[in-house]
Amino acid sequence: MQRMGGMGPRGFLTDAEKANQPKITKDLLRRIVSYMLPYKVKFILVFITILISSVLGLLPAIITGRIVDQAIVPGGQLSRLVWLLLASLATLTASQLVSLLTTYLNAWISQHIIYDMKNQMYAHLQRMSHQFFTTEKQGDIITRMNTDISGVSSVISGTLQSILSNVATVVTSVIAMFTMNWLMALVGIVVIPLMILPTRSAGKSRWKLLTESQAKHDEMNQLINETLSVSGSLLTKLFTREKTEYERFEKVNGEVTKLSLKEQLSGRLFFLMMGIFTQIGPLLIYFVGGCLIMGVMDSSLFPTPLTIGAVTAMVSMVNRLYRPVESLLNISVDFTRSMALFTRIFDYFDRPIDIQSPPDAVSPPLDRAVIRYDHVAFGYSEDVQIFSDVSFEIQPGQMVAVVGPSGSGKSTLVNLLPRLYDVDAGSVSIAGVDVRKFDLTYLRSQIGVVTQDTYLFNGTIRDNLLYANPEATQEEIESACRAAAIHDFIASQPNGYDTEVGNRGLKLSGGEKQRISIARVILKDPRILILDEATSALDSISEAAIQEALSLLMKDRTSIVIAHRLSTILAADRILAINEGKIAQSGTHEELLAQEGIYRRLYETQFMKSSDFESESDQ
């Protein structure tokens, strides 16, 4: 059963496909062909094999006619029959072998084009800005990367091969039929228009039933997901709604069954009608051929006498003609869907890479660098402004804490430094150089970031640590983990540093993941350190255990810390309090606490309570 919004029945476009039909231009076609040009030699071989296969496909029908005329009718010879049967078997075998070669060549070409496109797409997406990944749905990215590009295989090995093969079959069959007997050829072809109407009518009927059936399937799936999930089943039990939910399911299941039955019967009726129409042509050929042989119709118009074998061969050829004709009748739909597939892929390729290294990128030393935000304005869009006029300076070796209400843009502020986003106005500079002039790889290699939402790849602890520094020795790895107070835990595991962390590190606790993340940054050994609520997942004891390590890590480094706890704020050389898109206050803890303002309110409502709770927990 096809999904709503996906491909409709063969020969018809869905409403969504009709509304979003791509504009087919020369540029689009040229762009598609550009991916095929590297494999043009193999495409030529495909065309040649398709042509050979089409010609070979005619021979069994011709040989069948000779079998009837030369080996079966009175006076035929057994040896002649054997040789003709062997010849027919040989041509069938050769045709199948050539078809196999065609299939292999098509598969080889399509898979290599997919390989090229996936590599290009992955490299392109890697260079996209962080904002692209925060605005685009992850499912859409995966669909474009996997499903859409993989769909190119069906376009090349399916649609393209189908066009070439069907055209070759139709052309060779029509030529052969008219060569044998033009009158019977016309009789066989005249049936083709009769096939169009039932194909269209039955297709529309089946699509209507398919759409209704899929809508009910979606309703049933939604009901199953809601009531048989962990949370849904628990709610059903607690409110004793089992009977009600069963009655709902029974009703929608009955509707699905009825619609599915109608759809299947409609399909059978369609194939019954098509079966009748495809038999009309051969019957007419038998009728006309019989009349010519019996003398009922004048056969003087034909250069050679008509034989029973010729009629038999003509019937075989017309049967061979109908299937590719039916396929070609729907080729516009296949072509439109193929173009839509490429259009979706090219849409991502055409997305601009708005954050990248400039042509004259620089890589200045950052050992004792001043960080300066100068009248910075930034917003995710014109309608959503985060900062309007932010200016401050961080001296070398300083630890600056950033505080503010939830949603005030603290993380966004620090993300401007490694150019995860670019400012809309003003500038962010390090060592007197605008970060937009830096070599992007160099800039980010000099900045270490530990976020609140720790991410670990599915692999071992060692793999995740080496992600920061692939050349790190075992001694350096263990030293970093001791500094992050995680070495003892790792050593206690049966596989030590080769312990699997699971998908997104699910086999570890939040605190364990965060300490591994801190160890990973220690291995990177950056000049500038950003801690985005990096210790929020740690309890007070664990935080105290790594506080000294972090202090050593931040020594002689410029550090920006988004504060989560009072202990972090007290250790800061300077505090920046953000409110309503501006730096509302700046100073030390004592200075800001002595003033009326956002910092004092945050301290009284958040930090002081956190401190009281920690003190009670330590007792």
C-alpha positions in Angstrom: 0.0 0.0 0.0 1.4 3.4 -1.0 1.5 6.3 1.3 -0.6 9.3 0.7 1.4 12.1 -0.7 3.8 9.6 -2.2 3.6 8.1 -5.7 0.1 7.3 -6.9 -0.9 4.4 -9.1 1.0 4.0 -12.4 -0.3 6.5 -14.9 -1.4 9.1 -12.5 0.1 11.9 -10.4 -1.1 12.5 -6.8 -2.6 15.9 -5.9 0.7 16.8 -4.2 2.7 15.8 -7.3 0.4 17.8 -9.6 0.7 20.9 -7.4 4.5 20.6 -7.3 5.3 19.5 -10.8 8.8 20.7 -11.6 9.4 23.1 -14.4 11.4 21.1 -16.9 14.0 23.4 -18.5 17.1 22.9 -20.6 19.3 23.8 -17.6 17.6 21.1 -15.5 18.1 18.5 -18.2 21.6 19.6 -18.8 22.4 19.3 -15.1 21.0 15.8 -14.9 23.0 14.7 -18.0 26.2 16.1 -16.4 26.0 13.3 -13.8 25.7 10.7 -16.6 28.5 12.1 -18.9 31.3 10.4 -17.0 29.7 7.1 -17.9 28.8 7.9 -21.5 30.7 4.9 -22.9 28.7 2.5 -20.7 25.5 4.3 -21.7 26.3 3.6 -25.3 26.9 0.0 -24.5 23.5 -0.1 -22.7 21.8 1.3 -25.9 23.6 -1.2 -28.1 22.6 -4.2 -25.8 19.0 -3.0 -25.7 18.9 -2.8 -29.5 20.4 -6.2 -29.8 18.0 -7.6 -27.2 15.0 -6.1 -29.1 16.1 -7.7 -32.4 16.8 -11.0 -30.7 13.4 -10.8 -29.2 11.8 -10.9 -32.7 13.5 -14.1 -33.7 11.5 -16.6 -31.6 8.3 -15.3 -33.2 9.7 -15.5 -36.7 11.1 -19.0 -36.0 7.7 -20.0 -34.6 6.2 -19.2 -38.0 8.8 -21.3 -39.7 8.2 -24.2 -37.3 4.6 -24.2 -38.3 5.2 -23.8 -42.1 8.3 -26.0 -42.5 8.2 -28.6 -39.7 4.6 -29.2 -38.6 2.3 -28.8 -41.6 2.1 -31.9 -43.8 5.4 -32.8 -45.4 7.5 -31.3 -42.6 10.7 -33.0 -41.4 11.6 -34.0 -37.9 15.2 -32.9 -38.3 14.0 -29.5 -39.4 11.7 -29.3 -36.4 14.6 -30.1 -34.0 16.9 -27.6 -35.6 14.3 -24.8 -35.5 13.5 -25.6 -31.9 17.2 -25.5 -31.0 17.5 -22.2 -32.9 14.6 -20.7 -31.0 16.1 -21.9 -27.7 19.5 -20.4 -28.7 17.9 -17.0 -29.6 15.9 -17.0 -26.3 19.1 -17.8 -24.4 21.1 -15.1 -26.2 18.3 -12.6 -25.6 18.3 -13.4 -21.9 22.1 -13.1 -21.7 22.1 -9.8 -23.4 19.3 -8.6 -21.1 21.4 -9.7 -18.1 24.3 -7.7 -19.5 22.0 -4.7 -19.9 20.8 -5.0 -16.4 24.3 -5.2 -15.0 25.5 -2.2 -17.0 22.4 -0.2 -15.8 22.9 -1.2 -12.2 26.7 -0.3 -12.4 26.0 3.1 -13.9 23.1 3.9 -11.5 25.0 2.8 -8.4 28.1 4.9 -9.4 26.0 7.9 -10.0 24.4 7.5 -6.6 27.9 7.1 -5.1 29.0 10.4 -6.8 25.8 12.3 -5.7 25.9 11.0 -2.1 29.5 12.0 -1.8 28.7 15.5 -3.2 25.7 15.9 -1.0 27.5 14.8 2.2 30.4 17.2 1.5 27.9 20.0 0.7 25.8 19.4 3.9 29.0 19.3 6.0 29.7 22.9 4.9 26.2 24.2 5.6 25.9 26.5 8.5 24.6 25.4 11.9 21.4 27.4 11.2 20.6 25.1 8.3 20.5 22.1 10.7 18.5 23.9 13.3 15.8 25.0 10.8 15.6 22.0 8.5 13.9 18.8 9.8 16.3 16.0 10.4 14.0 13.6 8.6 14.0 15.8 5.5 17.8 15.9 5.4 18.0 12.1 5.8 15.3 11.6 3.1 17.1 13.8 0.6 20.5 12.2 1.4 19.2 8.6 1.3 15.8 8.1 -0.2 15.9 10.7 -2.9 19.4 10.1 -4.1 18.8 6.3 -3.9 15.7 6.9 -6.0 18.0 8.0 -8.8 18.8 4.3 -9.3 15.2 3.6 -10.3 15.3 6.6 -12.7 18.4 5.3 -14.5 17.9 1.6 -14.3 14.1 1.8 -14.3 12.6 4.8 -16.1 15.5 5.4 -18.6 16.0 1.8 -19.4 12.2 1.4 -19.7 12.0 4.2 -22.2 14.9 2.9 -24.3 13.8 -0.7 -24.1 10.1 0.0 -24.9 10.9 2.3 -27.8 13.3 -0.3 -29.2 10.8 -3.1 -28.8 7.9 -1.1 -30.4 10.0 0.1 -33.3 11.5 -3.3 -34.1 8.2 -5.0 -33.7 6.3 -2.5 -35.9 9.0 -2.7 -38.6 8.9 -6.5 -38.6 5.1 -6.6 -38.7 4.8 -4.3 -41.6 7.6 -6.1 -43.4 5.7 -9.4 -43.1 2.1 -8.1 -43.9 1.1 -4.5 -43.7 -2.7 -5.3 -43.5 -2.4 -7.5 -40.5 0.1 -5.1 -39.0 -2.5 -2.3 -39.2 -5.2 -4.6 -37.7 -2.9 -5.4 -34.8 -2.1 -1.7 -34.2 -5.6 -0.4 -34.5 -6.5 -2.0 -31.1 -3.9 0.1 -29.2 -6.2 3.2 -28.8 -8.8 0.9 -27.2 -6.3 0.2 -24.4 -6.0 3.8 -23.4 -9.5 4.5 -22.1 -9.8 1.5 -19.7 -6.3 2.2 -18.5 -7.1 5.8 -17.6 -10.6 5.1 -16.2 -9.6 2.1 -14.1 -6.5 4.0 -12.8 -8.7 6.9 -11.6 -11.1 4.5 -9.8 -8.2 2.6 -8.2 -6.5 5.8 -7.1 -9.7 7.1 -5.4 -10.1 3.8 -3.5 -6.4 3.7 -2.7 -6.5 7.2 -1.2 -9.5 6.4 1.0 -8.0 3.2 2.1 -4.6 4.8 2.9 -6.4 7.5 4.9 -8.1 4.8 7.0 -4.7 3.0 7.3 -3.2 6.2 8.7 -6.1 6.5 11.1 -5.6 2.9 12.3 -1.8 3.3 12.6 -2.3 6.5 14.7 -4.7 4.6 17.0 -2.2 1.8 17.4 0.6 4.2 18.1 -1.4 6.1 20.7 -3.0 3.2 22.6 -0.3 0.5 22.4 2.7 2.7 23.2 4.2 2.5 26.7 2.5 5.8 27.8 -0.7 5.2 25.9 -1.3 1.7 27.2 -0.6 2.9 30.7 -3.2 5.7 30.3 -5.7 3.3 28.9 -5.3 1.0 31.9 -5.4 3.7 34.5 -8.7 5.1 33.1 -10.1 1.6 32.2 -10.7 2.5 28.6 -9.8 -0.8 27.1 -13.3 -1.6 25.8 -13.7 1.8 24.3 -10.4 1.7 22.5 -11.1 -1.8 21.2 -14.4 -0.6 19.8 -12.6 2.3 18.0 -10.1 -0.1 16.6 -12.7 -2.7 15.5 -14.6 0.0 13.6 -11.6 1.5 11.7 -10.2 -2.0 11.0 -13.6 -3.0 9.5 -13.5 0.1 7.2 -9.9 -0.6 6.2 -10.9 -4.2 5.3 -13.9 -3.1 3.1 -11.8 -0.5 1.2 -8.9 -2.9 0.7 -11.3 -5.5 -0.7 -12.9 -3.0 -3.1 -9.4 -1.8 -4.2 -8.3 -5.4 -4.9 -11.5 -6.3 -6.8 -11.2 -3.1 -8.8 -7.7 -4.2 -9.8 -8.9 -7.6 -10.8 -11.6 -6.0 -13.0 -9.0 -3.8 -14.6 -6.8 -6.7 -15.5 -9.8 -8.6 -16.8 -10.6 -5.7 -19.2 -7.0 -5.4 -20.3 -6.8 -9.1 -20.9 -9.9 -8.9 -23.1 -8.5 -6.0 -25.1 -5.1 -7.6 -25.6 -6.8 -10.6 -27.1 -8.8 -8.6 -29.6 -5.7 -7.8 -31.6 -4.6 -11.5 -32.1 -8.2 -12.5 -32.8 -8.5 -9.9 -35.5 -5.2 -11.0 -37.0 -6.4 -14.6 -37.0 -9.6 -13.4 -38.7 -7.9 -11.3 -41.4 -5.1 -13.9 -41.9 -7.7 -16.7 -42.2 -9.7 -14.7 -44.8 -6.6 -14.1 -46.9 -5.5 -17.7 -46.8 -9.0 -19.0 -47.6 -9.3 -16.5 -50.4 -12.3 -14.7 -48.9 -10.1 -11.5 -49.1 -8.0 -10.5 -52.1 -4.3 -11.5 -51.3 -2.9 -10.2 -54.6 -1.8 -7.0 -52.9 1.0 -8.9 -51.0 4.2 -10.0 -52.8 4.4 -13.4 -51.1 1.7 -15.9 -50.3 0.4 -15.7 -46.7 1.0 -18.8 -44.7 -0.3 -20.1 -41.4 3.2 -19.8 -39.9 3.2 -16.1 -40.9 -0.1 -15.5 -39.2 1.2 -17.3 -36.1 4.4 -15.2 -36.1 2.3 -12.0 -36.5 0.2 -12.9 -33.5 3.4 -13.4 -31.4 4.7 -10.0 -32.5 1.5 -8.1 -31.7 1.4 -9.7 -28.2 5.0 -8.6 -27.8 4.0 -5.0 -28.9 1.2 -4.3 -26.4 3.1 -4.3 -23.1 5.7 -1.7 -24.1 3.0 0.5 -25.7 1.1 0.5 -22.4 4.3 1.4 -20.5 5.0 4.3 -23.0 1.5 5.6 -22.5 2.4 6.4 -18.9 5.9 7.6 -19.6 5.0 11.2 -18.9 4.1 10.4 -15.3 7.4 8.5 -14.8 9.3 11.3 -16.4 7.6 13.9 -14.2 8.3 12.0 -11.1 11.9 11.5 -12.1 12.3 15.2 -12.7 10.7 16.0 -9.3 13.3 13.7 -7.7 16.2 15.5 -9.3 14.6 18.9 -8.4 14.5 17.9 -4.7 18.1 16.9 -4.8 19.2 20.0 -6.6 17.3 22.1 -4.2 19.8 21.1 -1.5 22.8 21.5 -3.8 21.7 25.0 -4.5 21.4 26.1 -0.9 24.1 28.7 -0.4 27.0 28.0 2.0 26.8 31.2 3.9 29.5 30.5 6.4 32.9 29.6 4.9 36.5 30.7 4.8 37.2 33.9 2.7 39.6 33.6 -0.2 42.2 35.6 1.8 41.7 33.8 5.1 44.2 34.3 7.9 45.4 32.2 10.9 46.9 34.5 13.5 48.2 33.2 16.8 45.6 33.2 19.6 47.7 32.6 22.7 47.1 35.9 24.4 44.2 37.2 22.3 41.6 39.7 23.2 38.0 38.8 22.3 35.8 41.7 21.3 32.1 42.0 20.5 31.5 45.3 18.9 27.9 46.5 18.5 26.8 43.0 17.6 23.2 42.5 16.2 21.9 39.1 15.3 18.6 37.4 14.6 17.6 34.0 13.2 15.4 35.9 10.8 14.2 39.4 10.2 11.2 38.8 12.5 13.2 37.1 15.3 16.0 39.4 16.6 18.1 38.1 19.5 20.6 40.9 19.9 20.4 44.5 18.9 23.5 46.2 20.2 25.9 44.1 22.2 29.5 45.2 23.0 32.0 43.8 25.5 35.6 42.8 25.7 37.3 39.8 27.2 41.0 40.1 28.1 43.5 37.2 27.7 43.3 34.6 30.4 40.0 36.0 31.8 37.1 33.7 32.7 33.8 35.5 31.9 30.5 34.1 33.0 27.3 34.8 31.0 24.0 34.8 32.8 20.5 35.7 31.9 16.9 34.4 31.8 16.0 31.3 29.9 15.8 32.1 26.2 17.8 35.3 26.5 20.3 34.1 23.9 23.3 33.1 26.0 24.2 30.1 23.9 23.7 32.1 20.7 26.0 34.8 22.0 28.9 32.4 22.4 28.1 30.5 19.2 29.0 33.6 17.3 32.6 33.2 18.3 33.3 29.9 16.4 31.1 31.2 13.6 28.3 28.7 14.1 26.3 31.8 13.1 27.5 35.1 11.6 26.5 38.5 13.0 23.9 40.6 11.1 25.7 43.8 12.1 28.8 44.8 14.1 31.6 42.3 14.5 33.2 39.7 16.7 37.0 39.7 16.7 39.8 37.8 18.2 43.3 39.3 18.4 42.0 42.3 16.5 40.9 40.2 13.5 37.2 39.8 12.6 36.4 36.1 12.9 34.8 36.2 9.4 38.4 36.8 8.1 39.8 33.6 9.8 40.4 30.3 8.1 37.3 28.6 9.4 39.0 25.2 10.2 41.8 27.0 12.0 39.4 29.2 14.0 37.3 26.2 15.2 40.4 24.2 16.0 41.5 26.9 18.5 38.1 26.9 20.3 37.0 24.1 22.6 33.3 23.8 23.4 31.5 21.7 26.1 27.7 21.9 25.8 24.9 21.0 28.1 23.5 18.6 25.6 26.4 16.2 25.4 26.6 14.2 22.2 28.6 11.0 21.9 28.9 9.0 18.7 27.8 5.3 18.6 31.2 3.6 19.3 33.7 3.1 22.1 34.8 5.6 24.7 38.2 5.7 23.0 36.6 6.5 19.7 34.8 9.5 21.2 37.9 10.8 22.9 40.1 10.4 19.9 37.5 12.5 17.9 39.2 15.6 19.5 42.7 14.4 18.8 43.2 11.3 16.6 47.0 11.3 17.4 46.6 11.3 21.2 48.5 8.5 23.0 47.0 6.3 25.6 48.9 8.2 28.3 47.4 11.5 27.1 43.9 10.0 27.0 44.1 8.7 30.5 45.6 12.0 31.7 42.6 13.9 30.2 40.1 11.5 31.8 41.8 11.8 35.2 41.5 15.5 34.9 37.8 15.1 34.1 37.3 12.7 37.0 36.1 9.9 34.7 39.2 7.6 34.4 38.3 5.4 37.4 34.8 4.8 36.1 36.2 3.8 32.6 38.9 1.6 34.2 36.2 -0.2 36.2 34.4 -1.3 33.0 35.1 -4.8 31.6 36.4 -3.4 28.3 37.9 -0.2 29.8 38.3 2.5 27.1 36.9 0.1 24.5 33.5 0.1 26.2 30.7 0.8 23.8 28.7 3.9 24.7 25.6 3.1 22.6 23.5 5.3 20.4 24.1 8.9 21.5 25.8 7.5 24.6 22.6 6.0 26.0 24.6 3.3 27.9 26.1 6.1 30.1 24.5 8.4 32.6 24.3 12.1 31.9 27.1 12.9 34.3 29.4 10.2 32.8 28.7 11.5 29.2 29.4 15.1 30.3 32.7 14.2 31.9 33.8 12.3 28.8 32.9 15.4 26.8 35.0 17.5 29.1 37.9 15.0 28.7 37.5 15.3 25.0 37.9 19.0 25.1 41.0 18.7 27.3 42.5 16.4 24.7 41.8 19.1 22.1 43.9 21.6 24.1 42.2 24.7 22.7 43.3 28.4 23.1 39.8 29.5 23.9 37.3 27.6 26.0 33.5 27.8 26.0 31.5 26.0 28.6 27.8 26.1 27.8 26.3 24.9 31.2 28.9 22.1 30.9 28.5 20.9 34.5 24.7 21.1 34.7 24.3 17.3 34.5 26.7 16.7 37.4 25.8 16.4 41.1 27.6 18.7 43.5 30.2 16.0 44.5 31.1 15.3 40.8 31.2 18.9 40.0 33.6 19.6 42.8 35.8 16.7 41.6 36.4 18.3 38.2 36.2 22.0 39.2 39.9 22.0 40.0 40.7 20.3 36.6 38.6 22.9 34.8 40.4 25.6 36.6 43.7 24.2 35.5 42.3 23.8 31.9 41.2 27.4 31.9 44.5 28.8 33.3 46.2 31.0 30.7 43.2 30.5 28.4 40.4 32.9 27.6 37.2 31.2 28.9 33.5 32.0 28.4 31.1 30.1 30.7 27.4 30.1 30.6 26.6 29.9 34.2 24.3 27.3 35.7 25.4 27.3 39.3 26.5 29.9 41.8 29.9 28.2 42.3 30.7 28.9 38.6 29.7 32.5 38.9 31.8 33.1 42.0 34.9 31.8 40.2 34.4 34.2 37.2 36.6 37.3 36.7 33.7 39.1 35.2 29.9 38.5 34.8 27.8 39.6 31.8 24.1 39.7 32.5 22.0 39.5 29.4 18.4 40.8 29.2 16.2 41.8 26.3 18.9 41.5 23.6 21.5 43.6 25.4 24.2 43.4 28.0 22.2 44.8 30.9 25.0 44.6 33.5 28.7 43.8 33.6 30.9 43.3 36.6 32.0 41.0 39.4 29.5 39.1 41.6 29.9 41.6 44.5 29.5 44.6 42.2 26.4 43.3 40.5 24.8 42.0 43.7 25.1 45.5 45.1 23.0 46.9 42.3 19.4 46.7 41.4 18.9 44.8 38.2 18.5 41.6 36.3 21.5 39.9 38.0 20.2 40.5 41.5 16.8 39.1 40.5 18.4 36.0 38.9 20.6 35.5 42.0 17.6 35.7 44.4 15.3 33.5 42.3 17.8 31.0 40.8 21.4 30.9 41.9 20.8 31.5 45.7 18.2 28.6 45.7 20.5 26.4 43.8 23.3 27.2 46.3 21.0 26.5 49.3 20.0 23.2 47.8 23.6 22.1 47.2 24.5 23.1 50.8 21.7 20.9 52.2 22.7 18.1 49.9 26.3 18.2 51.2 25.3 18.0 54.8 
